[in-house]
Every structure is written in structure tokens, then in C-alpha cells.
Amino acid sequence: MIEVRDVTRRFGAFTALSHASFVVRSGEIVALLGPNGAGKTTASRIIAGILAPTEGDAIVDGISVREDPDRVRARIGLVTDSPSLYERMTLRAYLTYFARLYDLPAPGPRIAELADLMGLAPNIDQRLASFSRGMKQKAAIARALVHEPPVLLLDEPATALDPEMTQTLRGLIVSLRAQHRAILLCTHDLDEAQRISDRVVIVDRGRIVREGATEELRSAGRPSFRAEIVADETAARAALASADIAVDGVTRSNGNLELRWTAADPAETNTRALRALLDAGAKVITVSSETRSLEDAYLEIIKESRQ
Amino acid sequence: MLARREIVEQYSDRGAAFRALFFVALPIALIFLNRGTGGRNPDPVLLIFALQAALLPTATAINAAAGSFAAEKEAQTLVPLLAAPIRDIDIVAGKLMAVLLPAAGLAIVSLAAYYTAASIVFGQERVERLLTPTTLYGLFALAVFFIMTVGAWVMVVSARVGSQRTAQQIAGFVLGGLIVALSAIGSLIQNLPAELVIGVVVAVLVSDLVALELARRFWNREEAVARL
């Protein structure tokens, strides 16, 4: 489990992270989202015990990064956007080297198990320089898991991976959650975060601007609705305007018209909208609610935080 | 363990092995090329080349140190290392050992090869009289101090620059200047007052201490991560 408690980090006059607090429980994936320079990497480095907080503290598996960063580091597996491998080494030699840095007495079976898990068993005695980008990232993940850490920090782990490899990585991260690890995923990839994260923490300019369950953030705000109709666009727009409904968007699909609006009181607003459209001679094919993507929610939250 | 990985990594590069051979072979070649130099008294020439035989292999430490620090920073391989549960001082000490041990070993090989070659060209009796065990130990000790200076200063430079090549170039200029200065002192050594020679040795030692302290400060985890 990770507990970030009111952490601030300054670099000279620049505040990279300001009074940040959040929790990642065991068996949970939390996505730390934010624009470039928002403070995500600073946060992950503080949690990893390689950067001390200026104020506040982070508790990893019950240990304070301030009081005992060495023991914190022993409980964390860190994967960065770049695989960061010693490429002249073979995979076996590389994993053995890190296993020894983490004081594993007989790492052989663990290394074989990890190579197998990552699908790299046939390549275990090959030099890392000969690996593809995806294989290198898998090797980096194997390195992060070699000491079986209860906490994983994944900083943009899918950068530059092809879709197939991204999907494999996603499956792997989900399976690690099933092993009751606490996983913090720092990412720009909102689609990825939407697919696998249980909760989301959004950080902007060093401050946490929103935190919540992924689905909760997506459904926050006024619900949005979409009607697919057969009608003249001008007449349909005029009908909705006469019913006091603001149209958010109009598109055409297979010759049909798709209209979008939001409603604070869906039962009342949607009834009024349908009545107005039918009175204007429109033929209604479907009316459905639309859930925002995490991307829409994220962009809205960032916009709000800057106003 | 850290030092062993670094040494294997550095010397698995053919270029590094060739460079090491070149620096060992150079003083030997100079001995054969200058066999007539010095007329009836070749002792100063023998001493200057002995000094070079001890110091030239230390040039390999530039590549080793730049490779160990700047290249690792450039390739971003430092982050996983810094994330491991090892102390800052272990990382710095491991890397310094990886710079020191091979270069010191090479200095021993170079001095031994030089001693043999000089005995063949100038006669064993003369070389035995001139390069006594005390002189050879002194030359070796100077080489070790020199490697430490190079290693520590390259560490300092590497913390400040963005690439391995820049670190090598800056450190190379510094080292080249030092070797020229030491060779000049070596050639004049018979005419120099003892105080000046002692002063130079003290200056090298002070430089070692300053560089090691700066390197320790620049390469603590916080500083290193902040500069990545």
C-alpha cells in the first residue's frame, strides 16, 4: 500500500509537487494523470525513495520514505518509459545482477519464472541489445519484479510499444493487480488508464486537482444524451430550441441525423426534446445516454483547474 | 559486484582493449626509437619514459570514468540503479573501483613491460640501478593517485554535462595537460628543488581530495536524480 501524505517537493524556487495526498491500496491500480511537467514523475520518484520530499511523507508498505528509504526501495519495483537496460548483458546476467542488488540469495528459479512469464524464456541467454523495443520493456518489467515487490510504480510503461505489445502489457499489469500488488500507473495514455485503472488521481502544475474512481469521474457532471433521427437539420434544431434545449453537437451517420444535448433532469428534458422533435415531423430511431470518456473528463477537469 | 559489472561492460568493447594495449606499447616503442638519445648518459631519458609508462595507462581511466558515469546518465540506466536498495556511497565506491582497478593493473603491466624493454635496450645493470624497487613503487603510487584524480574529476564533469563524449573531451584536455606538466617536471627533475617536487605531489593529493568530495556531493542520489 502507498500513502502519500501532504507531500511537497521543491527544486530551488520551483515547486514540482505541492501538498499532494493520495492512497494506492493493495490489489488496486491507480492512474496518476497529468500534462507534461505536472509532477507525476516527481511523485513516483519520491514514492520510490530516490528523491526526498521537501515536506510531508510517503509511506510504502508501512515504511516511511523519510525514515528508511533503503527499506522502501527494497519493496518497490520501478518501470520507466525507457527500458534503461545494460544492453551488453544477457537477460539472465542482467536479472541476476539486479537480483543480487536486492539481496536475493538464489535467484535462478525466480529469473527462469520471470523469463517464462514475460515470454522471454527462449531469449534468456541473448544480449539485451538484440531485443526489440517491446522485448526490452518486458525485460525492464522483469527487472522490476525480480524481488517480488508489493508495490509497483509504472511510469509511462507503454511508451513506443505497438498495439499488440500494449495489449500484452495491459494483461500483465491486470494480472499483477490480481496478485494483490499496489500499482501506481503514471501515464498520458487516457485510454489505457480508462481500461485498467480502478481509480484516478489528476495532477496539474504540482497540485492534485481531482481524485476518484475512474467510472465516477467519467459519469460526473451533467449526463449527456444522443438522439438518432430522420429529419431536416434546421427543423430539428429549431424544434429543440423551441423546447429550450441547447444542442451540443450535430453529426450525420448513414444518412441519419445525430443530435447531442446534456440534461440536468433527464426525465423532464428528454421527454420535452422527444415531444418537440415528433411535433416537428422527425422520425426517432434511437435515444441513448452517453458516458464521457476519461479523456473528456480529464480535459474538462484540467480546464476547470486552470480557470 | 557493481565494479565487476562495470569492468566487464567497459572491456567487452574492443576499442577499450585496443586503447589499453596502445598505452602499454607506447613507452616501449619510445625506448626503442630513442636508444641513441642521451649519449653516454641515458638515465634522464630512462626516467622520463618510466614516468610515462606509469602514467599513460591512466588515460584509459578517462573512458572508463566517462563510460561509468556520463554514459549511464545518457542511457538512463542510472534510474533502476538508484531505485535499488543500495547506499549512495556504495554506488560511487563501486564505480570508482571499476575505474581504478583496471587502470592500476594496466600501470603495473606497463611498468613491467617497460622495465623489460629498457633492460634489453640499455642493459639490465643500468636499469636495475636506476629503477630500484622504491622508484617503481613510487611511480606506481603516483599512477594510482593520478587515476583517482582522473576518476574523481571525470565524475564531477559527468555530473554537469549531458553526454559521455563531452565528459571524455573535457577530462582528456585536463589529463593531457597534467601529463605534459608531469613529463616536463620529470625531465627537469634533477635540477628541481625538492620543495617543488613535494609541492607538486601535495597539489595532486589535494586535487584528489577536492575532486572526491565534489564527486561525492554531485553523485548522491538526490543530486543525480535531479540532474537526469
Interface residues (C-beta under 8 A of the other chain):
Chain A: F11 R45 A48 G49 I50 L51 A52 D70 R71 R73 A74 I76 L78 T80 S82 S84 L85 Y86 R88 M89 Y97 F98 R100 L101 Y102 D103 A140 R143 A144
Chain B: M1 R5 E9 S12 A75 Q76 T77 L78 V79 P80 L81 L82 A83 A84 P85 I86 R87 R221 E222 V225 A226
